[in-house]
Amino acid sequence: MRRIGGVMLTVTSFLACPCHLIITLPLLASLLAGTTLGSFLTRNTDLVYAFASIYFIVALALGYWFLFGQKRGKRDADVACPTFAPVLSDTQVQESSAQLEGLPREGDNTYVNARAL
């Protein structure tokens, strides 16, 4: 996921580069001709250049960081099949007397008739 984000940010930063904007801004304005966004792009070219320059710098830096930055170490939660060690429980499960009525308790040496159950 980190690699895909880095590639997308790097590619879009090069598309928004101010030196490429001389070609891409008229193409984008002609594609959006007759729309509100096309009108905004043609009337506010200085603002578009300013925002494109800021996006170029930020997206290029983030794309570089995602692609070549320090990798995060694997955590136990990131493992596909984590292994769980058995944990001793302090609580004991209490058996309901309704379910065990008539059955012998542990350590009780009484005879149980299987037909009676």
N, CA, C and O of each residue as an XYZ file, in Angstrom:
468
protein
N       0.827     -1.183      0.000
C       0.000      0.000      0.000
C       0.879      1.257      0.000
O       0.565      2.264     -0.635
N       1.964      1.158      0.721
C       2.870      2.292      0.808
C       3.523      2.565     -0.544
O       3.741      3.719     -0.911
N       3.831      1.507     -1.277
C       4.470      1.663     -2.582
C       3.495      2.277     -3.592
O       3.882      3.137     -4.384
N       2.241      1.841     -3.567
C       1.242      2.380     -4.499
C       1.018      3.865     -4.236
O       0.949      4.662     -5.172
N       0.906      4.233     -2.973
C       0.730      5.649     -2.626
C       1.924      6.486     -3.053
O       1.759      7.609     -3.531
N       3.126      5.945     -2.882
C       4.329      6.668     -3.293
C       4.391      6.883     -4.795
O       4.774      7.958     -5.257
N       4.017      5.868     -5.553
C       4.019      5.993     -7.015
C       2.960      6.996     -7.468
O       3.221      7.831     -8.334
N       1.765      6.912     -6.882
C       0.692      7.838     -7.275
C       1.057      9.286     -6.958
O       0.834     10.176     -7.779
N       1.613      9.524     -5.780
C       2.007     10.888     -5.429
C       3.120     11.398     -6.333
O       3.107     12.566     -6.722
N       4.080     10.549     -6.675
C       5.176     10.976     -7.531
C       4.688     11.291     -8.943
O       5.086     12.301     -9.523
N       3.839     10.447     -9.494
C       3.323     10.677    -10.854
C       2.472     11.938    -10.905
O       2.629     12.748    -11.819
N       1.568     12.121     -9.938
C       0.731     13.318     -9.956
C       1.541     14.579     -9.668
O       1.186     15.662    -10.134
N       2.624     14.449     -8.905
C       3.456     15.637     -8.675
C       4.157     16.056     -9.956
O       4.304     17.250    -10.216
N       4.595     15.087    -10.767
C       5.220     15.460    -12.040
C       4.207     16.028    -13.026
O       4.556     16.868    -13.855
N       2.968     15.583    -12.945
C       1.938     16.174    -13.806
C       1.597     17.599    -13.387
O       1.248     18.427    -14.228
N       1.696     17.886    -12.103
C       1.386     19.236    -11.601
C       2.619     20.127    -11.548
O       2.543     21.252    -11.054
N       3.743     19.648    -12.044
C       4.974     20.440    -12.027
C       4.764     21.742    -12.803
O       4.179     21.724    -13.886
N       5.230     22.863    -12.268
C       5.027     24.141    -12.961
C       5.657     24.196    -14.355
O       5.147     24.902    -15.225
N       6.731     23.481    -14.581
C       7.324     23.508    -15.926
C       6.475     22.705    -16.918
O       6.477     23.020    -18.108
N       5.763     21.693    -16.469
C       4.864     20.945    -17.346
C       3.503     21.628    -17.455
O       2.729     21.347    -18.370
N       3.226     22.508    -16.532
C       1.917     23.170    -16.504
C       1.707     24.090    -17.699
O       0.569     24.434    -18.018
N       2.779     24.490    -18.359
C       2.664     25.312    -19.574
C       1.919     24.523    -20.654
O       1.194     25.105    -21.461
N       2.096     23.208    -20.668
C       1.419     22.354    -21.645
C       0.103     21.808    -21.085
O      -0.908     21.780    -21.787
N       0.117     21.380    -19.835
C      -1.066     20.696    -19.297
C      -2.207     21.643    -18.931
O      -3.371     21.247    -18.999
N      -1.905     22.873    -18.546
C      -2.991     23.801    -18.173
C      -3.873     24.157    -19.359
O      -5.094     24.106    -19.214
N      -3.330     24.522    -20.539
C      -4.236     24.766    -21.680
C      -5.005     23.513    -22.113
O      -6.159     23.606    -22.531
N      -4.362     22.336    -22.013
C      -5.072     21.102    -22.363
C      -6.222     20.844    -21.392
O      -7.323     20.475    -21.800
N      -5.951     21.043    -20.112
C      -6.993     20.843    -19.102
C      -8.110     21.875    -19.249
O      -9.286     21.546    -19.098
N      -7.744     23.117    -19.543
C      -8.760     24.160    -19.726
C      -9.617     23.888    -20.964
O     -10.815     24.170    -20.960
N      -9.014     23.345    -22.016
C      -9.801     23.040    -23.217
C     -10.701     21.820    -23.001
O     -11.795     21.746    -23.561
N     -10.238     20.865    -22.190
C     -11.090     19.722    -21.875
C     -12.280     20.126    -21.006
O     -13.366     19.557    -21.118
N     -12.063     21.107    -20.146
C     -13.120     21.558    -19.242
C     -13.827     22.817    -19.745
O     -14.496     23.502    -18.971
N     -13.684     23.121    -21.016
C     -14.294     24.330    -21.586
C     -15.817     24.267    -21.438
O     -16.443     23.239    -21.695
N     -16.385     25.387    -21.021
C     -17.828     25.469    -20.838
C     -18.279     25.075    -19.451
O     -19.472     25.139    -19.154
N     -17.366     24.671    -18.598
C     -17.725     24.320    -17.228
C     -17.209     25.396    -16.277
O     -16.403     26.247    -16.655
N     -17.671     25.343    -15.088
C     -17.240     26.311    -14.082
C     -15.758     26.131    -13.770
O     -15.032     27.112    -13.612
N     -15.314     24.896    -13.682
C     -13.910     24.638    -13.394
C     -13.008     25.121    -14.529
O     -11.932     25.658    -14.269
N     -13.426     24.940    -15.775
C     -12.662     25.445    -16.919
C     -12.564     26.960    -16.907
O     -11.514     27.522    -17.218
N     -13.649     27.616    -16.551
C     -13.645     29.071    -16.447
C     -12.720     29.536    -15.334
O     -11.999     30.521    -15.497
N     -12.732     28.831    -14.197
C     -11.854     29.175    -13.089
C     -10.387     29.017    -13.476
O      -9.562     29.862    -13.127
N     -10.054     27.948    -14.191
C      -8.668     27.705    -14.586
C      -8.149     28.783    -15.538
O      -6.993     29.193    -15.431
N      -8.982     29.242    -16.458
C      -8.521     30.250    -17.417
C      -8.446     31.640    -16.797
O      -7.615     32.443    -17.221
N      -9.267     31.948    -15.828
C      -9.268     33.285    -15.226
C      -8.278     33.430    -14.076
O      -7.854     34.548    -13.782
N      -7.898     32.349    -13.422
C      -7.014     32.409    -12.260
C      -5.758     31.568    -12.470
O      -5.449     30.692    -11.663
N      -5.046     31.834    -13.539
C      -3.866     31.020    -13.845
C      -2.761     31.210    -12.812
O      -2.028     30.266    -12.515
N      -2.629     32.416    -12.260
C      -1.594     32.639    -11.239
C      -1.867     31.802     -9.984
O      -0.944     31.231     -9.402
N      -3.105     31.735     -9.583
C      -3.483     30.933     -8.430
C      -3.272     29.445     -8.703
O      -2.836     28.704     -7.822
N      -3.582     29.014     -9.920
C      -3.385     27.614    -10.307
C      -1.897     27.280    -10.273
O      -1.520     26.209     -9.798
N      -1.040     28.183    -10.771
C       0.405     27.955    -10.737
C       0.926     27.889     -9.297
O       1.798     27.077     -8.989
N       0.401     28.730     -8.429
C       0.846     28.729     -7.034
C       0.468     27.412     -6.341
O       1.307     26.799     -5.682
N      -0.779     26.980     -6.487
C      -1.207     25.728     -5.859
C      -0.521     24.513     -6.494
O      -0.211     23.543     -5.801
N      -0.290     24.564     -7.785
C       0.406     23.454     -8.444
C       1.852     23.357     -7.967
O       2.379     22.256     -7.809
N       2.488     24.488     -7.741
C       3.869     24.480     -7.246
C       3.939     23.907     -5.830
O       4.827     23.114     -5.517
N       3.008     24.312     -4.988
C       2.977     23.791     -3.613
C       2.694     22.293     -3.631
O       3.340     21.528     -2.915
N       1.731     21.875     -4.446
C       1.410     20.442     -4.523
C       2.599     19.661     -5.062
O       2.877     18.559     -4.589
N       3.309     20.219     -6.055
C       4.468     19.539     -6.623
C       5.523     19.261     -5.563
O       6.054     18.153     -5.491
N       5.827     20.243     -4.753
C       6.869     20.088     -3.730
C       6.434     19.092     -2.653
O       7.195     18.197     -2.287
N       5.219     19.248     -2.154
C       4.739     18.382     -1.071
C       4.555     16.937     -1.557
O       4.978     16.001     -0.879
N       3.934     16.751     -2.715
C       3.679     15.397     -3.223
C       4.980     14.700     -3.601
O       5.107     13.491     -3.407
N       5.942     15.434     -4.134
C       7.221     14.823     -4.482
C       7.976     14.376     -3.230
O       8.590     13.309     -3.218
N       7.928     15.192     -2.184
C       8.598     14.829     -0.931
C       7.910     13.625     -0.277
O       8.585     12.705      0.186
N       6.581     13.625     -0.236
C       5.859     12.488      0.355
C       6.023     11.212     -0.478
O       6.161     10.121      0.075
N       6.009     11.351     -1.802
C       6.224     10.195     -2.667
C       7.600      9.594     -2.464
O       7.742      8.372     -2.422
N       8.613     10.434     -2.338
C       9.965      9.950     -2.073
C      10.025      9.251     -0.715
O      10.650      8.200     -0.574
N       9.370      9.844      0.276
C       9.380      9.259      1.622
C       8.670      7.903      1.643
O       9.132      6.969      2.299
N       7.537      7.794      0.917
C       6.827      6.519      0.857
C       7.629      5.456      0.110
O       7.619      4.287      0.496
N       8.318      5.851     -0.950
C       9.047      4.874     -1.751
C      10.390      4.486     -1.147
O      10.745      3.308     -1.131
N      11.139      5.464     -0.653
C      12.503      5.197     -0.219
C      12.752      5.463      1.250
O      13.889      5.352      1.708
N      11.732      5.807      1.992
C      11.890      6.110      3.414
C      12.135      4.861      4.232
O      12.103      3.742      3.720
N      12.378      5.072      5.503
C      12.644      3.975      6.407
C      11.410      3.096      6.533
O      10.304      3.578      6.777
N      11.619      1.818      6.365
C      10.506      0.875      6.450
C      10.151      0.627      7.911
O      11.015      0.637      8.787
N       8.883      0.409      8.150
C       8.386      0.115      9.492
C       8.655     -1.350      9.800
O       8.466     -2.216      8.947
N       9.090     -1.617     10.998
C       9.345     -2.993     11.404
C       8.060     -3.773     11.558
O       7.001     -3.199     11.814
N       8.151     -5.090     11.402
C       6.955     -5.916     11.559
C       6.560     -5.999     13.015
O       7.393     -6.202     13.898
N       5.286     -5.838     13.241
C       4.737     -5.985     14.587
C       3.979     -7.290     14.646
O       3.654     -7.879     13.615
N       3.699     -7.740     15.851
C       2.954     -8.988     16.013
C       1.552     -8.882     15.434
O       0.999     -9.875     14.962
N       0.976     -7.693     15.463
C      -0.385     -7.516     14.950
C      -0.409     -7.553     13.426
O      -1.466     -7.788     12.842
N       0.736     -7.325     12.761
C       0.779     -7.317     11.305
C       0.957     -8.708     10.702
O       0.800     -8.875      9.492
N       1.273     -9.677     11.496
C       1.506    -11.024     11.005
C       0.177    -11.619     10.551
O      -0.855    -11.415     11.192
N       0.208    -12.356      9.441
C      -1.026    -12.896      8.880
C      -1.697    -13.892      9.817
O      -2.912    -13.850     10.005
N      -0.922    -14.773     10.394
C      -1.469    -15.789     11.298
C      -0.724    -15.723     12.621
O       0.224    -16.479     12.831
N      -1.127    -14.849     13.501
C      -0.399    -14.749     14.763
C      -0.621    -16.001     15.602
O      -1.683    -16.623     15.554
N       0.385    -16.348     16.355
C       0.251    -17.485     17.257
C      -0.065    -16.963     18.637
O       0.511    -15.973     19.088
N      -0.966    -17.623     19.292
C      -1.373    -17.211     20.618
C      -0.861    -18.228     21.624
O      -1.129    -19.424     21.501
N      -0.141    -17.760     22.599
C       0.332    -18.631     23.662
C      -0.793    -18.805     24.667
O      -1.537    -17.859     24.928
N      -0.931    -19.997     25.233
C      -1.999    -20.188     26.217
C      -1.740    -19.347     27.458
O      -0.608    -19.234     27.928
N      -2.779    -18.778     27.963
C      -2.694    -17.924     29.135
C      -3.482    -18.578     30.254
O      -4.613    -19.020     30.052
N      -2.884    -18.638     31.432
C      -3.594    -19.185     32.577
C      -4.638    -18.190     33.036
O      -4.366    -16.996     33.164
N      -5.812    -18.685     33.277
C      -6.899    -17.822     33.685
C      -7.046    -17.851     35.195
O      -6.939    -18.909     35.815
N      -7.288    -16.699     35.780
C      -7.512    -16.613     37.213
C      -8.955    -16.950     37.584
O      -9.243    -17.305     38.727
N      -9.838    -16.838     36.632
C     -11.249    -17.101     36.917
C     -11.587    -18.522     36.531
O     -11.031    -19.061     35.574
N     -12.472    -19.114     37.250
C     -12.923    -20.462     36.954
C     -14.353    -20.397     36.461
O     -15.160    -19.595     36.932
N     -14.643    -21.246     35.515
C     -15.993    -21.301     34.985
C     -16.852    -22.066     35.977
O     -16.539    -23.198     36.345
N     -17.915    -21.450     36.395
C     -18.817    -22.101     37.349
C     -19.892    -22.831     36.560
O     -20.552    -22.261     35.691
N     -20.044    -24.074     36.880
C     -21.027    -24.881     36.188
C     -22.386    -24.664     36.835
O     -22.508    -24.571     38.056
N     -23.377    -24.587     36.006
C     -24.712    -24.392     36.562
C     -25.229    -25.712     37.111
O     -25.021    -26.769     36.515
N     -25.885    -25.642     38.218
C     -26.380    -26.853     38.871
C     -27.535    -27.461     38.091
O     -27.817    -28.651     38.233
N     -28.204    -26.666     37.274
C     -29.330    -27.191     36.514
C     -28.859    -28.154     35.437
O     -29.548    -29.133     35.150
N     -27.709    -27.903     34.836
C     -27.207    -28.771     33.785
C     -26.608    -30.054     34.357
O     -26.651    -31.100     33.709
N     -26.058    -29.983     35.548
C     -25.362    -31.128     36.112
C     -26.188    -31.876     37.147
O     -25.642    -32.674     37.909
N     -27.463    -31.640     37.186
C     -28.303    -32.297     38.188
C     -28.364    -33.796     37.907
O     -28.719    -34.222     36.808
N     -28.025    -34.557     38.881
C     -28.071    -35.997     38.745
C     -26.782    -36.615     38.242
O     -26.651    -37.838     38.276
N     -25.827    -35.830     37.779
C     -24.549    -36.356     37.317
C     -23.552    -36.360     38.461
O     -23.595    -35.481     39.322
N     -22.662    -37.331     38.483
C     -21.676    -37.358     39.570
C     -20.653    -36.247     39.421
O     -20.296    -35.865     38.307
N     -20.196    -35.746     40.519
C     -19.159    -34.711     40.539
C     -17.798    -35.361     40.383
O     -17.663    -36.574     40.540
N     -16.804    -34.571     40.079
C     -15.446    -35.069     39.936
C     -14.962    -35.612     41.284
O     -15.120    -34.971     42.322
N     -14.374    -36.797     41.242
C     -13.911    -37.420     42.464
C     -14.981    -38.234     43.163
O     -14.692    -38.901     44.156
N     -16.206    -38.195     42.672
C     -17.312    -38.945     43.260
C     -17.309    -40.345     42.635
O     -17.343    -40.469     41.411
N     -17.269    -41.369     43.435
C     -17.188    -42.743     42.941
C     -18.549    -43.422     42.920
O     -18.648    -44.586     43.309
N     -19.566    -42.761     42.495
C     -20.890    -43.371     42.441
C     -21.134    -43.943     41.060
O     -20.571    -43.491     40.063
N     -21.995    -44.955     41.034
C     -22.344    -45.604     39.794
C     -23.452    -44.806     39.104
O     -24.421    -44.387     39.738
N     -23.290    -44.600     37.774
C     -24.298    -43.887     36.995
C     -24.880    -44.852     35.995
O     -24.151    -45.469     35.218
N     -26.191    -44.984     36.011
C     -26.871    -45.833     35.062
C     -27.012    -45.055     33.760
O     -27.615    -43.982     33.732
N     -26.454    -45.600     32.685
C     -26.481    -44.909     31.398
C     -27.884    -44.807     30.848
O     -28.183    -43.860     30.120
N     -28.775    -45.766     31.175
C     -30.141    -45.725     30.679
C     -30.948    -44.635     31.363
O     -31.928    -44.148     30.799
N     -30.556    -44.247     32.558
C     -31.287    -43.220     33.276
C     -31.020    -41.825     32.714
O     -31.792    -40.894     32.942
N     -29.944    -41.697     31.995
C     -29.609    -40.391     31.419
C     -30.335    -40.249     30.153
O     -30.211    -39.225     29.482
